Amino acid sequence: MEFMQSHKVEMLGIAVALVAVGATTAFYLYLTKKPKGCLDPENFKEFKLVKRTQLSHNVAKFKFALPTPMSVLGLPIGQHMSCRGKDSLGEEVTKPYTPTTLDSNVGYFELVIKMYPQGRMSHHFREMREGDYLAVKGPKGRFKYQPGQVKAFGMVAGGTGITPMYQEELDTIASNFPQRFAVYYVLNQPPVGWDGGVGFVSKDMIQTHCPGPAPDIQILRCGPPPMNKAMAAHLDALGYTAQMQFQF
């Protein structure tokens, strides 16, 4: 665990995580009854940046205040929101992001952003300072989680695609619910002493670490387009039907 914690920042940018989780896991249940959220699906609303924490040379955590200390963002599990900003030419740009916080984190939400040199929205976040405001609209997304909808989920995520599946600390969940939740990390350039997977996610890794094909399971995937295409091919070859798969 100590080794995993020390490399958590690096993994946000380059890791692929395969996760298996029982759909009835207790930490989801509180989501069934929650107050009205602050998001508006039709109109952008502005939220103040109250803390910026640099995690690595190109990754930072942005903490935004909600209107009151007891406000919740109102973003359902598996959905995302649109963030609006300006690129290096001053032109408006909008991009979807998923917070790393849940509605149990009252009064604020956080985004962990990897800022790419040529990224248009990356420029906006790179220039943001505490006290600035971010325009946000949502929730958005086709995925709608309902407790008990399947027996188990398998989740395959890579790069910044980890964030839709990172709304709680993965290692902590695995430790607290060892019979219902497991996580397996894969790095294509691992540090010395790494004992997880190496390379890219393979059919064998999916078969070993995710629930097998069945009508009451679902595999969720999120990542760069080449990865999504490769994972779809692996899942098809392993016998997962279209109904058993969901791509963010």
SEVOBA-444244 format. One record per residue: residue in three letters; x, y, z of N, C-alpha, C in turn; residue number from 1. Coordinates in Angstrom, 3 decimals, always signed. Atoms other than C-alpha are relative to their C-alpha. Example, Ala and Ser with C-alpha at 12.3 -4.5 7.8 and 13.67 -1.06 7.14 Angstrom:
<atoms>
res/nx/ny/nz/cax/cay/caz/cx/cy/cz/n
ALA/+0.890/-1.190/+0.000/+12.300/-4.500/+7.800/+0.900/+1.200/+0.000/1 $
SER/-0.820/-1.190/-0.060/+13.670/-1.060/+7.140/-0.770/+1.090/+0.730/2 $
</atoms>
This chain:
<atoms>
res/nx/ny/nz/cax/cay/caz/cx/cy/cz/n
MET/+0.836/-1.204/+0.000/+0.000/+0.000/+0.000/+0.869/+1.252/+0.000/1 $
GLU/-0.857/-1.173/-0.050/+2.826/+2.421/+0.830/+0.572/+0.301/-1.376/2 $
PHE/-0.540/-0.201/+1.347/+4.353/+1.866/-2.628/-1.066/+0.568/-0.922/3 $
MET/+1.077/-0.463/+0.857/+0.979/+2.361/-4.329/-0.308/+1.466/+0.269/4 $
GLN/+0.286/-1.393/-0.324/+0.380/+5.620/-2.463/+1.070/+0.920/-0.573/5 $
SER/-1.076/-0.869/+0.444/+3.793/+6.995/-3.428/-0.017/+0.215/-1.497/6 $
HIS/+0.029/-0.125/+1.462/+3.099/+6.436/-7.135/-1.378/+0.364/-0.518/7 $
LYS/+1.381/-0.268/+0.426/-0.559/+7.510/-7.198/-0.069/+1.114/-1.038/8 $
VAL/+0.038/-1.111/+0.953/+0.130/+10.784/-9.033/+0.404/-0.471/-1.379/9 $
GLU/-0.446/+0.472/+1.298/+2.084/+9.071/-11.791/-1.053/-0.893/-0.643/10 $
MET/+0.973/+0.924/+0.555/-0.619/+6.442/-12.207/-1.198/+0.712/-0.578/11 $
LEU/+1.126/-0.746/+0.556/-3.288/+9.070/-12.815/+0.230/+0.319/-1.464/12 $
GLY/-0.275/-0.383/+1.364/-1.528/+9.982/-16.025/+0.224/-1.165/-0.943/13 $
ILE/-0.431/+1.034/+0.929/-0.330/+6.653/-17.402/-0.509/-1.388/+0.313/14 $
ALA/+0.418/+1.338/-0.390/-2.022/+3.766/-15.650/-1.249/-0.446/-0.739/15 $
VAL/+1.252/+0.619/+0.396/-4.663/+1.400/-16.858/-0.455/-0.805/+1.198/16 $
ALA/+0.520/+0.732/-1.150/-6.884/+0.012/-14.118/-1.096/-0.939/-0.455/17 $
LEU/+1.088/+0.941/+0.189/-8.989/-3.110/-14.318/-0.622/-0.233/+1.359/18 $
VAL/+0.685/+0.056/-1.285/-11.589/-3.155/-11.584/-1.179/-0.946/-0.089/19 $
ALA/+1.192/+0.831/-0.117/-14.134/-5.742/-10.531/-0.714/+0.400/+1.268/20 $
VAL/+0.722/-0.499/-1.170/-16.879/-4.581/-8.186/-1.402/-0.565/+0.040/21 $
GLY/+1.361/+0.469/-0.182/-20.054/-6.107/-6.790/-0.964/+1.169/-0.024/22 $
ALA/+0.918/-1.130/+0.178/-23.021/-3.952/-7.723/-0.745/+0.369/+1.263/23 $
THR/+0.708/-0.308/-1.241/-24.475/-4.125/-4.217/+0.931/+0.528/+1.079/24 $
THR/-0.971/-0.482/-0.974/-21.358/-2.732/-2.531/-0.578/+1.127/+0.847/25 $
ALA/+0.686/-0.885/-0.943/-22.358/-0.790/+0.549/+0.250/+1.482/-0.239/26 $
PHE/-0.278/-1.428/+0.087/-20.626/+2.493/-0.288/-0.825/+0.711/-1.057/27 $
TYR/+0.873/-0.653/+0.973/-23.055/+3.135/-3.161/-1.364/+0.359/+0.592/28 $
LEU/+1.392/-0.074/-0.416/-26.195/+2.920/-1.084/-0.435/+1.390/+0.439/29 $
TYR/+0.395/-1.328/-0.468/-26.092/+6.415/+0.372/-0.411/+0.906/-1.158/30 $
LEU/+0.310/-0.848/+1.148/-26.462/+7.795/-3.158/-1.471/-0.009/-0.364/31 $
THR/+1.401/+0.106/+0.386/-30.104/+6.730/-3.363/-0.848/+1.137/+0.555/32 $
LYS/+0.730/-1.129/-0.572/-31.212/+9.652/-1.174/+0.981/+1.146/+0.221/33 $
LYS/-0.929/-1.106/-0.124/-29.393/+12.940/-1.631/-0.688/+1.302/-0.364/34 $
PRO/+0.641/-1.291/+0.272/-30.214/+16.654/-1.777/+0.182/+0.415/-1.458/35 $
LYS/-0.073/-0.522/+1.361/-30.727/+18.595/-4.985/+1.384/+0.592/-0.252/36 $
GLY/-1.330/-0.453/+0.329/-27.472/+19.353/-6.746/+0.041/+1.407/-0.573/37 $
CYS/-0.206/-1.365/+0.473/-26.010/+22.652/-7.957/+0.092/+0.105/-1.523/38 $
LEU/-0.183/-0.060/+1.441/-25.529/+21.707/-11.602/-1.296/+0.324/-0.732/39 $
ASP/+1.114/-0.293/+0.889/-27.793/+22.915/-14.392/+0.326/-0.634/-1.354/40 $
PRO/-0.314/+0.668/+1.267/-27.983/+20.689/-17.507/-0.131/+0.887/-1.222/41 $
GLU/+0.237/-0.873/+1.147/-29.013/+23.595/-19.735/+0.877/+1.247/-0.015/42 $
ASN/-0.735/-1.262/-0.090/-26.959/+26.543/-18.497/+1.300/-0.167/+0.778/43 $
PHE/-1.266/+0.021/-0.716/-23.358/+27.066/-17.456/-0.124/+0.807/+1.299/44 $
LYS/-0.075/-0.698/-1.279/-22.817/+28.033/-13.822/+1.471/+0.101/+0.389/45 $
GLU/-1.400/-0.226/-0.333/-19.589/+29.435/-12.400/+0.299/-0.377/+1.448/46 $
PHE/-0.437/+0.427/-1.323/-17.702/+27.970/-9.447/+1.431/+0.488/+0.225/47 $
LYS/-1.283/-0.627/-0.327/-14.752/+29.578/-7.686/+1.068/-1.034/+0.342/48 $
LEU/-1.150/+0.830/-0.340/-11.352/+27.871/-7.604/+0.569/+0.475/+1.338/49 $
VAL/-0.466/-0.395/-1.330/-10.347/+27.857/-3.941/+1.353/-0.610/+0.356/50 $
LYS/-1.322/+0.577/-0.272/-7.294/+25.618/-4.040/+0.496/-0.748/-1.233/51 $
ARG/-0.663/+0.707/+1.107/-4.899/+24.435/-6.718/+1.228/-0.690/+0.565/52 $
THR/-1.114/+0.794/-0.512/-2.464/+21.637/-5.853/+0.717/-0.663/-1.160/53 $
GLN/-0.776/+0.598/+1.085/+0.285/+20.726/-8.309/+0.451/-1.390/+0.437/54 $
LEU/-0.328/+1.372/-0.366/+0.688/+16.941/-8.269/+1.237/-0.519/-0.733/55 $
SER/-1.204/+0.329/+0.762/+3.360/+16.607/-10.949/+0.230/+1.145/-0.971/56 $
HIS/-0.306/-1.116/+0.896/+4.854/+18.722/-13.738/-1.171/+0.369/-0.893/57 $
ASN/+1.132/-0.324/+0.886/+1.648/+18.471/-15.805/-1.342/-0.493/+0.516/58 $
VAL/+1.253/+0.437/-0.619/-1.027/+17.214/-13.394/-0.262/+0.848/+1.241/59 $
ALA/+0.362/-0.804/-1.166/-2.876/+19.383/-10.880/-1.405/-0.349/+0.459/60 $
LYS/+1.331/+0.202/-0.579/-5.847/+19.040/-8.556/-0.607/+1.378/+0.263/61 $
PHE/+0.702/-1.277/-0.130/-8.392/+21.880/-8.659/-1.220/-0.193/+0.898/62 $
LYS/+1.119/+0.074/-0.927/-10.793/+22.373/-5.756/-0.884/+1.225/-0.177/63 $
PHE/+0.949/-1.083/+0.240/-13.905/+24.450/-6.485/-1.065/+0.027/+1.099/64 $
ALA/+1.006/-0.155/-1.047/-16.311/+25.830/-3.879/-1.402/-0.040/-0.601/65 $
LEU/+1.412/-0.041/+0.341/-20.044/+25.183/-4.115/-0.648/+1.162/+0.756/66 $
PRO/+0.606/-1.201/-0.577/-22.542/+27.926/-3.110/-0.036/+0.053/+1.522/67 $
THR/+0.019/+0.026/-1.463/-22.807/+26.810/+0.548/+0.817/-1.190/+0.489/68 $
PRO/-0.778/+1.119/-0.533/-20.808/+24.504/+2.829/-0.752/-1.333/-0.022/69 $
MET/+0.777/+1.233/+0.019/-23.668/+21.969/+2.653/-0.530/-0.335/-1.391/70 $
SER/+0.447/+0.274/+1.369/-24.242/+22.124/-1.125/+0.674/-1.255/-0.545/71 $
VAL/-0.590/+1.125/+0.721/-23.675/+19.062/-3.310/-0.011/+0.339/-1.487/72 $
LEU/-0.097/-0.291/+1.428/-22.648/+19.109/-6.948/-1.199/-0.555/-0.760/73 $
GLY/+1.141/+0.600/+0.673/-25.389/+16.715/-8.067/+0.374/-0.712/-1.276/74 $
LEU/-0.463/+0.742/+1.176/-23.462/+14.479/-10.458/-0.146/-1.497/+0.267/75 $
PRO/+0.187/+1.438/-0.231/-24.730/+10.871/-10.655/+1.238/-0.814/-0.359/76 $
ILE/-1.100/+0.913/+0.288/-22.271/+7.985/-10.690/+0.056/-0.281/-1.500/77 $
GLY/-0.192/+0.343/+1.396/-20.823/+7.458/-14.173/-0.320/+1.101/-0.982/78 $
GLN/+0.278/-1.095/+0.915/-21.891/+10.818/-15.590/+1.101/+1.066/+0.101/79 $
HIS/-1.045/-1.011/+0.052/-19.790/+13.867/-16.442/-0.634/+1.384/-0.162/80 $
MET/+0.496/-1.370/+0.188/-20.068/+17.615/-16.899/+0.888/+0.707/-1.018/81 $
SER/-0.756/-0.787/+0.971/-18.950/+20.138/-19.513/+0.636/+1.192/+0.698/82 $
CYS/-0.712/-1.155/-0.537/-16.308/+22.696/-18.552/+0.357/+0.926/-1.162/83 $
ARG/-0.233/-0.976/+1.066/-15.905/+25.899/-20.570/+1.155/+0.926/+0.369/84 $
GLY/-1.126/-0.896/-0.223/-12.787/+27.997/-20.962/+0.465/+0.611/-1.302/85 $
LYS/-0.568/-0.593/+1.202/-10.509/+29.718/-23.483/+1.374/-0.592/-0.282/86 $
ASP/-1.286/+0.563/+0.380/-7.587/+28.326/-25.427/+1.050/+1.093/-0.122/87 $
SER/-1.110/-0.956/+0.065/-4.239/+30.024/-26.114/-0.260/+1.147/-0.962/88 $
LEU/+0.360/-1.055/+0.940/-5.840/+32.068/-28.925/-1.177/+0.840/+0.493/89 $
GLY/+1.127/-0.726/-0.554/-8.628/+33.304/-26.691/-1.340/-0.465/-0.503/90 $
GLU/+1.254/+0.535/+0.527/-11.231/+31.174/-28.410/-0.661/-0.918/+1.016/91 $
GLU/+0.736/+0.809/-0.965/-13.963/+29.465/-26.391/+0.134/-1.484/-0.317/92 $
VAL/-0.113/+1.453/+0.148/-13.551/+25.738/-25.816/-0.770/-0.669/+1.124/93 $
THR/+0.759/+0.768/-0.989/-15.705/+23.182/-24.009/+0.451/-1.444/-0.051/94 $
LYS/-0.460/+1.390/-0.060/-14.634/+19.741/-22.834/-0.623/-0.697/+1.200/95 $
PRO/+0.584/+0.725/-1.127/-16.198/+17.020/-20.659/+1.054/-0.462/+1.001/96 $
TYR/-0.863/+0.477/-1.076/-14.627/+16.132/-17.310/-0.856/-0.672/+1.064/97 $
THR/+0.658/+0.669/-1.121/-15.513/+13.907/-14.363/+0.755/+0.333/+1.284/98 $
PRO/-0.686/-0.283/-1.272/-14.735/+15.047/-10.788/+0.516/-1.274/+0.661/99 $
THR/-0.491/+1.122/-0.800/-12.748/+12.815/-8.474/-0.681/-0.028/+1.361/100 $
THR/+0.784/-0.019/-1.234/-15.214/+13.654/-5.686/-1.409/-0.476/-0.280/101 $
LEU/+1.389/+0.438/+0.068/-18.715/+12.396/-4.963/-0.893/+1.035/+0.689/102 $
ASP/+0.913/-0.907/-0.694/-21.822/+14.101/-3.599/+0.089/-0.152/+1.519/103 $
SER/-0.265/+0.086/-1.442/-20.731/+12.883/-0.169/+1.027/+1.050/+0.422/104 $
ASN/-0.932/-1.094/-0.276/-18.066/+15.608/-0.430/-0.764/+1.316/-0.107/105 $
VAL/+0.872/-1.177/+0.042/-20.330/+18.507/+0.497/+0.815/+1.286/+0.000/106 $
GLY/-0.603/-1.319/-0.009/-19.437/+22.126/-0.172/+1.044/+0.255/-1.065/107 $
TYR/-1.048/-0.184/+1.003/-16.925/+21.529/-2.955/+0.021/-1.190/-0.964/108 $
PHE/-0.334/+1.126/+0.866/-15.861/+19.386/-5.888/+1.423/+0.185/-0.497/109 $
GLU/-1.389/-0.051/+0.452/-12.436/+18.533/-7.271/+0.150/-0.638/-1.379/110 $
LEU/-0.385/+0.559/+1.287/-11.012/+17.908/-10.726/+1.502/-0.248/+0.026/111 $
VAL/-1.423/+0.274/+0.197/-7.667/+16.215/-11.363/+0.245/+0.051/-1.505/112 $
ILE/-0.168/-0.289/+1.423/-6.433/+17.500/-14.719/+1.446/-0.233/-0.433/113 $
LYS/-1.307/+0.110/+0.648/-3.531/+16.377/-16.870/+0.024/+1.009/-1.138/114 $
MET/-0.045/-1.095/+0.971/-2.494/+19.388/-18.950/+1.009/-0.295/-1.101/115 $
TYR/-0.826/+0.338/+1.156/-1.192/+18.508/-22.393/+0.511/+1.273/-0.673/116 $
PRO/-0.576/-1.214/+0.608/+1.108/+20.977/-24.250/-0.885/+0.636/-1.058/117 $
GLN/+0.824/-0.539/+1.078/-1.245/+21.343/-27.221/-1.496/-0.029/+0.325/118 $
GLY/+1.410/+0.102/-0.359/-4.515/+20.804/-25.340/-0.650/+1.367/+0.132/119 $
ARG/+0.665/-1.308/-0.039/-6.954/+23.674/-25.827/-0.565/+0.287/+1.391/120 $
MET/+0.523/-0.199/-1.349/-8.745/+23.172/-22.507/+1.121/-0.108/+1.035/121 $
SER/-1.165/+0.079/-0.884/-5.419/+22.232/-20.926/+0.584/+1.384/+0.241/122 $
HIS/-0.523/-1.366/-0.140/-4.301/+25.814/-21.589/-0.802/+0.778/+1.038/123 $
HIS/+0.846/-0.726/-0.945/-7.278/+27.151/-19.658/+0.334/-0.397/+1.437/124 $
PHE/-0.307/+0.450/-1.362/-6.525/+25.003/-16.608/+1.418/+0.391/+0.398/125 $
ARG/-1.380/-0.382/-0.316/-2.818/+25.750/-16.838/+0.070/+1.457/+0.465/126 $
GLU/+0.001/-1.422/-0.345/-3.619/+29.471/-16.573/-0.848/+0.328/+1.232/127 $
MET/+0.892/-0.287/-1.123/-6.180/+29.145/-13.769/+0.765/+0.194/+1.302/128 $
ARG/-0.587/-0.273/-1.306/-5.272/+30.609/-10.391/-1.115/+0.050/+1.043/129 $
GLU/+0.991/-0.054/-1.072/-7.023/+30.509/-7.030/-0.720/+1.348/-0.020/130 $
GLY/+0.821/-1.200/+0.113/-9.887/+32.992/-7.083/-0.677/+0.124/-1.346/131 $
ASP/+0.640/+0.006/+1.310/-10.694/+32.384/-10.752/-1.261/-0.865/+0.035/132 $
TYR/+1.249/+0.756/+0.073/-14.039/+30.914/-11.813/-0.013/-0.908/-1.228/133 $
LEU/+0.150/+0.956/+1.093/-14.818/+27.881/-13.970/-1.478/-0.160/-0.323/134 $
ALA/+1.377/+0.184/+0.444/-18.025/+27.633/-16.023/-0.258/-1.476/-0.258/135 $
VAL/+0.296/+1.436/+0.038/-19.647/+24.202/-15.699/-1.482/-0.212/-0.313/136 $
LYS/+1.384/+0.359/+0.317/-22.802/+22.581/-17.123/-0.147/-1.512/+0.076/137 $
GLY/+0.212/+1.442/-0.097/-24.290/+19.149/-16.440/-1.190/-0.305/+0.901/138 $
PRO/-0.795/+1.162/+0.406/-24.882/+16.412/-15.588/-0.285/-0.416/-1.442/139 $
LYS/+0.119/+0.510/+1.339/-24.325/+14.724/-18.930/+0.454/-1.459/-0.012/140 $
GLY/-0.460/+1.381/+0.141/-23.877/+11.156/-20.094/-1.142/-0.984/-0.127/141 $
ARG/+1.027/+1.020/+0.254/-25.783/+8.061/-21.188/-0.101/-1.018/+1.133/142 $
PHE/-0.011/+1.027/-1.039/-24.823/+5.905/-18.201/-0.785/+0.467/+1.212/143 $
LYS/+0.808/-0.326/-1.187/-27.351/+5.878/-15.362/+0.050/-1.197/+0.946/144 $
TYR/-0.154/+1.089/-0.954/-26.457/+3.754/-12.353/-1.224/-0.144/+0.892/145 $
GLN/+1.078/+0.329/-0.923/-29.220/+2.043/-10.389/+0.485/-1.135/+0.892/146 $
PRO/-0.436/+1.082/-0.884/-28.392/-0.041/-7.289/-0.653/-1.316/-0.385/147 $
GLY/+0.508/+1.333/+0.304/-28.718/-3.719/-8.102/-0.292/-0.263/-1.465/148 $
GLN/+0.347/+0.196/+1.413/-28.966/-3.259/-11.879/+0.728/-1.189/-0.610/149 $
VAL/-0.722/+1.196/+0.423/-26.334/-5.975/-12.400/+0.621/-0.644/+1.237/150 $
LYS/-0.646/+0.691/-1.119/-24.611/-8.531/-10.207/+1.387/+0.573/+0.260/151 $
ALA/-1.358/-0.521/-0.153/-21.153/-7.104/-10.870/+0.388/+0.819/-1.226/152 $
PHE/-0.589/-0.788/+1.073/-19.279/-4.532/-12.944/+1.475/-0.378/-0.156/153 $
GLY/-1.429/-0.021/+0.270/-15.892/-4.834/-14.593/+0.289/+1.348/-0.623/154 $
MET/-0.296/-1.329/+0.534/-14.198/-1.509/-15.379/+1.429/+0.025/-0.531/155 $
VAL/-1.306/-0.097/+0.640/-11.312/-0.943/-17.780/+0.223/+1.460/-0.360/156 $
ALA/-0.218/-1.433/+0.212/-9.859/+2.570/-17.752/+1.467/+0.284/-0.228/157 $
GLY/-1.387/-0.345/+0.289/-6.732/+4.160/-19.171/+0.210/+1.493/-0.094/158 $
GLY/-0.330/-1.416/+0.096/-5.006/+7.545/-18.952/-0.983/+0.843/+0.781/159 $
THR/+0.959/-0.854/-0.679/-7.377/+10.364/-18.074/-1.375/-0.640/+0.055/160 $
GLY/+1.256/+0.736/-0.085/-10.193/+7.871/-18.641/-0.217/-0.661/+1.340/161 $
ILE/+0.159/+0.577/-1.337/-9.553/+6.676/-15.110/-0.967/+0.823/+0.844/162 $
THR/+0.765/-0.843/-0.911/-11.390/+9.646/-13.606/-1.473/-0.351/+0.125/163 $
PRO/+1.390/+0.372/-0.240/-14.976/+8.464/-14.288/-0.146/-1.164/+0.968/164 $
MET/+0.033/+1.158/-0.874/-14.079/+5.380/-12.263/+0.831/+0.244/+1.255/165 $
TYR/-0.905/-0.327/-1.089/-11.939/+7.193/-9.687/-0.665/+0.927/+1.001/166 $
GLN/+0.711/-0.933/-0.868/-14.666/+8.951/-7.697/+0.106/-0.373/+1.476/167 $
GLU/-0.436/+0.292/-1.356/-13.422/+7.208/-4.571/+1.406/-0.501/-0.117/168 $
GLU/-1.361/+0.520/+0.030/-9.935/+6.150/-3.611/-0.048/-1.504/-0.248/169 $
LEU/+0.129/+1.401/+0.388/-9.647/+2.813/-5.428/+0.663/-0.948/+0.990/170 $
ASP/-0.700/+0.893/-0.918/-7.085/+1.321/-3.081/-0.714/-0.117/+1.343/171 $
THR/+0.726/+0.032/-1.269/-9.103/+2.272/+0.000/-1.239/-0.876/-0.104/172 $
ILE/+1.186/+0.832/+0.195/-12.235/+0.686/-1.417/+0.378/-1.472/-0.038/173 $
ALA/-0.436/+1.390/+0.090/-10.350/-2.488/-2.275/+0.368/-0.548/+1.375/174 $
SER/-0.376/+0.421/-1.349/-9.029/-2.598/+1.290/-1.227/-0.190/+0.893/175 $
ASN/+1.189/+0.067/-0.849/-12.432/-1.961/+2.902/-1.010/-1.058/-0.435/176 $
PHE/+0.961/+0.970/+0.533/-14.413/-4.307/+0.642/+0.708/-1.076/-0.815/177 $
PRO/-0.824/+0.947/+0.763/-11.977/-7.093/-0.315/-0.785/-1.109/-0.695/178 $
GLN/+0.802/+1.041/+0.632/-14.741/-9.571/-1.157/-0.857/+0.537/-1.145/179 $
ARG/+0.889/-0.590/+1.006/-16.574/-7.123/-3.431/+0.712/+0.891/-1.002/180 $
PHE/-0.679/-0.959/+0.858/-13.944/-4.896/-5.008/+1.476/-0.354/-0.103/181 $
ALA/-1.425/+0.260/+0.214/-10.530/-5.564/-6.546/+0.491/+0.911/-1.111/182 $
VAL/-0.567/-0.874/+1.026/-8.219/-3.355/-8.595/+1.351/-0.543/-0.428/183 $
TYR/-1.257/+0.490/+0.560/-5.340/-4.306/-10.879/+0.553/+1.085/-0.917/184 $
TYR/-0.600/-1.069/+0.777/-2.967/-1.672/-12.286/+0.960/-0.555/-1.051/185 $
VAL/-0.894/+0.380/+1.088/-1.084/-1.945/-15.569/+0.725/+1.251/-0.475/186 $
LEU/-0.803/-1.125/+0.489/+1.763/+0.392/-16.550/+0.843/-0.459/-1.183/187 $
ASN/-0.844/+0.419/+1.118/+3.516/+0.335/-19.887/+1.457/+0.445/+0.183/188 $
GLN/-1.366/-0.364/-0.371/+6.586/+2.053/-18.358/+0.090/+0.012/+1.535/189 $
PRO/+0.058/+0.077/-1.462/+6.651/+0.808/-14.751/+1.304/+0.425/+0.665/190 $
PRO/-1.202/-0.332/-0.768/+9.064/+2.083/-12.089/+0.642/-1.264/+0.550/191 $
VAL/-0.696/+1.130/-0.622/+11.608/-0.175/-10.447/-0.789/-0.470/+1.214/192 $
GLY/+0.730/+0.556/-1.125/+9.915/-2.512/-7.984/-1.481/-0.183/-0.238/193 $
TRP/+1.421/+0.129/+0.335/+6.542/-2.456/-9.736/-0.394/-1.469/-0.036/194 $
ASP/+0.432/+1.401/-0.007/+4.580/-5.671/-9.094/-1.376/-0.177/-0.640/195 $
GLY/+1.259/+0.132/+0.714/+1.466/-4.960/-11.173/+0.217/-0.458/-1.426/196 $
GLY/-0.107/+0.396/+1.389/+0.797/-5.577/-14.838/+0.927/+0.921/-0.773/197 $
VAL/-0.935/-0.755/+0.825/+3.224/-4.440/-17.514/-0.449/-0.081/-1.457/198 $
GLY/+0.369/-0.032/+1.413/+2.463/-3.344/-21.081/-1.374/+0.607/-0.183/199 $
PHE/+1.355/-0.464/+0.259/-1.102/-2.935/-22.340/-0.989/-1.079/+0.438/200 $
VAL/+1.004/+0.956/-0.456/-4.326/-4.566/-21.170/-0.254/-1.030/-1.093/201 $
SER/+0.168/+1.103/+0.942/-4.678/-7.956/-22.826/-1.289/-0.754/+0.287/202 $
LYS/+1.165/+0.853/-0.235/-7.497/-10.455/-23.218/+0.188/-0.827/+1.265/203 $
ASP/-0.266/+0.820/-1.191/-5.833/-12.606/-20.554/-0.213/+0.795/+1.281/204 $
MET/+0.190/-0.836/-1.189/-5.807/-9.701/-18.078/-1.481/+0.216/+0.275/205 $
ILE/+1.440/-0.192/-0.173/-9.489/-9.001/-18.681/-0.637/-1.269/+0.530/206 $
GLN/+0.575/+1.289/-0.398/-10.323/-12.683/-18.322/+0.328/-0.325/+1.455/207 $
THR/-0.441/+0.298/-1.362/-8.351/-12.913/-15.066/-0.620/+0.927/+1.035/208 $
HIS/+0.346/-0.995/-1.014/-9.466/-9.718/-13.343/-1.412/+0.559/-0.087/209 $
CYS/+1.369/-0.491/+0.127/-12.983/-8.958/-14.617/-0.997/-1.151/+0.067/210 $
PRO/+1.023/+1.056/-0.010/-16.236/-10.885/-14.142/-0.248/-0.517/-1.413/211 $
GLY/+0.196/+0.612/+1.307/-16.897/-13.317/-16.973/-1.317/+0.384/-0.635/212 $
PRO/+1.235/-0.348/+0.706/-19.596/-12.810/-19.627/-1.224/-0.676/+0.614/213 $
ALA/+1.255/+0.510/-0.550/-23.113/-13.219/-18.226/-1.053/+1.083/-0.159/214 $
PRO/+1.061/-1.005/+0.168/-26.502/-11.498/-18.593/-0.055/+1.033/+1.118/215 $
ASP/+0.113/-0.912/-1.138/-26.169/-9.905/-15.137/+1.327/+0.666/+0.373/216 $
ILE/-1.221/-0.761/-0.235/-22.717/-8.320/-15.500/+0.126/+1.059/-1.093/217 $
GLN/-0.255/-1.021/+1.013/-21.497/-5.235/-17.344/+1.443/+0.468/+0.118/218 $
ILE/-1.362/-0.508/+0.054/-18.037/-4.120/-18.450/-0.043/+1.447/-0.471/219 $
LEU/-0.058/-1.422/+0.329/-17.454/-0.353/-18.449/+1.413/+0.333/-0.446/220 $
ARG/-1.340/-0.362/+0.458/-14.568/+1.134/-20.398/+0.074/+1.488/-0.319/221 $
CYS/-0.210/-1.423/+0.249/-13.103/+4.615/-20.717/+1.488/+0.238/-0.206/222 $
GLY/-1.404/-0.271/+0.277/-9.879/+5.818/-22.282/+0.161/+0.650/-1.350/223 $
PRO/-0.245/-0.565/+1.320/-8.233/+7.195/-25.415/-0.621/-0.875/-1.089/224 $
PRO/+0.647/+0.773/+1.065/-9.873/+6.119/-28.725/+0.716/-1.292/-0.394/225 $
PRO/-0.651/+1.270/+0.364/-7.162/+3.555/-29.667/-0.192/-1.082/+1.058/226 $
MET/+0.206/+0.971/-1.071/-7.524/+1.913/-26.267/-1.429/-0.522/-0.010/227 $
ASN/+1.398/+0.446/+0.034/-11.331/+1.847/-26.450/-0.231/-1.002/-1.125/228 $
LYS/+0.149/+0.910/+1.140/-11.106/+0.193/-29.871/+0.609/-1.356/+0.301/229 $
ALA/-0.667/+1.262/-0.334/-8.636/-2.419/-28.639/-0.770/-0.769/+1.062/230 $
MET/+0.743/+0.683/-1.058/-10.668/-3.166/-25.497/-1.307/-0.584/-0.529/231 $
ALA/+1.227/+0.527/+0.601/-13.859/-3.566/-27.540/+0.287/-1.293/-0.732/232 $
ALA/-0.377/+1.221/+0.723/-12.083/-6.133/-29.718/+0.276/-1.143/+0.971/233 $
HIS/-0.279/+1.036/-1.012/-10.818/-8.016/-26.653/-1.304/-0.532/+0.603/234 $
LEU/+1.250/+0.406/-0.648/-14.251/-8.033/-25.030/-0.879/-0.816/-0.952/235 $
ASP/+0.765/+0.768/+0.986/-15.966/-9.189/-28.223/+0.562/-1.413/-0.131/236 $
ALA/-0.640/+1.307/+0.159/-13.440/-12.009/-28.576/-0.229/-0.899/+1.211/237 $
LEU/+0.221/+0.779/-1.221/-14.054/-13.083/-24.973/-1.468/-0.366/+0.204/238 $
GLY/+1.409/+0.388/-0.080/-17.811/-13.367/-25.570/-0.918/+0.979/+0.691/239 $
TYR/+0.869/-1.018/-0.594/-19.114/-10.150/-24.028/-0.869/+0.605/-1.101/240 $
THR/+0.906/-0.565/+0.992/-22.195/-9.036/-25.970/-0.028/+1.512/+0.112/241 $
ALA/+0.111/-1.457/-0.034/-22.969/-5.409/-26.800/-0.726/+0.469/+1.238/242 $
GLN/+0.776/-0.373/-1.188/-25.469/-5.347/-23.916/+0.845/-0.103/+1.278/243 $
MET/-0.864/+0.178/-1.161/-22.686/-6.379/-21.524/+1.107/+1.054/+0.071/244 $
GLN/-1.063/-0.985/+0.075/-20.469/-3.432/-22.522/-0.573/+1.418/-0.006/245 $
PHE/+0.373/-1.418/+0.066/-20.645/+0.332/-22.017/+1.273/+0.817/-0.123/246 $
GLN/-1.161/-0.880/+0.193/-18.175/+2.922/-23.334/-0.370/+1.426/+0.357/247 $
PHE/+0.224/-1.403/-0.379/-17.962/+6.367/-21.730/+0.493/+0.915/-1.109/248 $
</atoms>
